Amino acid sequence: VYDLLATQPPPSPSNTMPPNLYFFTIQFSLW
């Protein structure tokens, strides 16, 4: 999971979700 998060691109400025919530959503979906 950590390796995948490391390869994930940073959230776009237009994204309304905070970076923390963005990565948390990815972890939750992969979990």
KAVENPE-V977606 format. One record per backbone hydrogen bond with DSSP energy under -1.0 kcal/mol. CO is the residue of the C=O (numbers start at 1). NH is the residue of the N-H. Records with the same first field share a line. If there is no record, write none. Layout:
# KAVENPE-V977606
CO: NH ; NH
This chain:
# KAVENPE-V977606
1: 5
2: 6
3: 7
12: 15
18: 22
19: 23
20: 24
21: 25
22: 26
23: 27
24: 28
25: 29
26: 30
27: 31
